[in-house]
Amino acid sequence: MITDLLRRMILRKKEKFVFKGYKEGLIDFNNIDDEIGIYIHIPFCKSICPYCPFNKIVYDKGKAQRYKQALMNELTLYKEYFKHKKITSVYIGGGTPTLLISELEEIIEYIKASYGFNGDIGIEIHPTEVSDTLLRRIKTLGINLISLGIQTFDDETLKFLGRCYGESEIDKALSLIEKYNFKCLDVDIMTNLPGQAVEDIKNDLKKVYSYKIDQLSIYPLIVFPMTNLSKAIKEKNLSRYNELREGKILKMIDEISKEHGYTRTSVWTYGKDDKNRYTSVTREKFVGFGAGASSHFGNYFYLNTFNVDEYIKALQEDKKPINIVNLMTEREKMIFWIFWRCYDGVIDEHRFNQLFNKDMKKEFKLLFTSMKLLGMAKNDGSKVVLTDFGRYIYHFVEKQYSIHYLNKLWEESMEQSWIEEISI
């Protein structure tokens, strides 16, 4: 209901968002922006965590080899559109991307050579994958931003979440990574885990800040209906916090982070340097490669097929593996941009004007007037800055967006390799 109301009020849109099945000619790839990010999705994991909504399958060496070749084919298909473009960054996610570290060597070298890329490369790492050998290879490839997903230091909770490691393995991983002096070491922690007490969150914060990390990403566990976690929580009769309690936890995280010299750099991240960040979700424009990867440029937002076998098959036939496309209106593009700037906590009027040639506050007068009157935001020169209350509201809206929009979109994409049309 909340997401429907926001769509009607802010976008002036009564009908739902429609994604149509991709057909050749539907997307003009010449509209790829002059500055563009790249995302590469590696969907392989050694085991499947019950809470994870992302596109993934159990690792198989033979399929991984075929997948690598498909990625190379996809990069080759897009190469002509990237002439004279500046690639701002490359992020590699999953899944567990480092399971394909050998294959990624060829992929990264191809992007550098054929796309003229020379910039920051980020990758997600699973704690059990960390070793001297892996870290040396990562360094050699020019990967300088890493994100380690530990979720919590509590052994029992890790076991419930299907994570096959404990606090001692986390300590070994973080201690080893510190020696390699990456440009940015991000660590992922989750809150509002089933059965988790406030003291458990405090302990996680104090432990993670005892290491030399550059950024902490700390966010609530979102129980996607498409996963099996909800059933497991009910079976074990585990409790979780309500929205009001989560608001108090956000303040507690602020206070403890500040004590350790970390300030908030987005709704869910903290760092010592606002310019040194691991952030794969807030780029303005990006092209995604791999099964289930999304892309956004021009007035297009589209997803590749989630089915790994179908992804490989399409690229063996030199076809783009695009499944569904949303043709965005100008107003939708603007609010999409504002939504992710709210995640950053700062909305820059000048940047909005550069991108859309419009006055942000006039175009969305109701939104920004309401935010100011409700104490959700304040003006700071040409920027609109979210207050603590505004950050809490965004935190709530982001969760609803994930549960009511992303869940349906991803679930349908996992069930159907090629979709004719879907409304959300």
C-alpha positions, 0 to 999 in steps of 0.5 A: 500500500505504501509503495503504491501510494508513493508511486501515485503521489510522486510519479503521478502514475496510477498504473504499475511498472511494466517490463516487456520481453526483450526483442531486437531493436527495443534498446538503442545501445548507442544511448549508453552514457559517456561515463558508465559503470560495469557490473559483472555477476558471478552466480556460483556458490559452494552452498546456498544461504537460506536468506539470500535473494540474489541469483545463484546456483551451486558451483560446478566446474564445467558449467563455470567454464562455459559461463566464463566463455559466455561472459566473454561473448557478452563483453564482445557483443557490447564492445562496439557500443563502448567506443570512446566511453569512460568506464568509471568502475567495475564491480564483481558480485555474486554469488561467490565471485572468487570461485572463478578467480582464474576465469576472472583474470581473462575477463578483467584483462579483456575489459582493460584491453578492449574497453580501455579501462583503467580504474577502480575494481571491486569484488565481493569475498566470502570469508572461507575463500580468503588466503594469501594465494587469493589475495595476491591474485586479486592484487595482481589483477588490479582489484583494489576494493573488496567487500567481505561479507561476514554478517555477524561474529556470533557462531550460532547465528552464523550456523542458522544463516547457513554460513559455513564459518565462525568467529575464528575464521573471520578473525583469520580472514580480516587479519590477513586482508589487513596485510595487503593494504587494499584501497578500500576494505568494506565489511558487511554486517547484518542487524535484526537477525532472528533471535539477535539481542541489542548486545549482540549488535553492540558486540559485532560493532565493537569487534569489527571496528577493532580491525583496520577496515575502511568502511562498514556496511551494516543493514537489517536482514530483509526477509524476502518472501521468495526465500526459505528463511521465513519458514525457518524463523517460525519453526524455531520461534525466533523473534525479530525487532519491529520498525520502531526498535530498528530506528533506535538501533540505527541511532546506536550504530551512529553513536558507536561508529562515531566513538571509533572514528567512523561517520555515516557515508550513506543510510547503511554505510560508515567510513573514515573517508567519504571519498573512499567507498565501496558502493556498487548500488549507487552508480548513476548509469551502469551496464550489467554482464552475467546471468541476472545482471541489471542495466540502466542507461538512457531511458532503459532499465533491463535484466538479463535472464536469470537462468544460467543455462539459458544465458550460456545458450543465448551467447553461444548463438551470439544473442544478447541474453536480455530477458525483460526491459522497462522503458522509463519515462523522464519522470521515472528516470528522475525519481530513480536517481533521487531514490538512490541519492537518498540512499547516499543521504545527499541530493545535489540540485546542481547534479540533477540540473546537469542530468535532466535540465530541470529544477529539482525542487520545482519538478518534485515540489510536493516531495521536497516540501513534505520532506522539509515540513516533516523534518526528513531533510534540510537544505545545505546550500545547493544540496538537500541532506537527509536528517536522522528521521529522513534516514529512518524513513528511507530505511523503511521505504527501501525495505518495502521496495525490496519486499514488494517490488524486487521480490516479485521481479526476481522471483518471476525471473528465477521461475521463467527464463524468458518473460513476455510481460510482468507488472509490478 
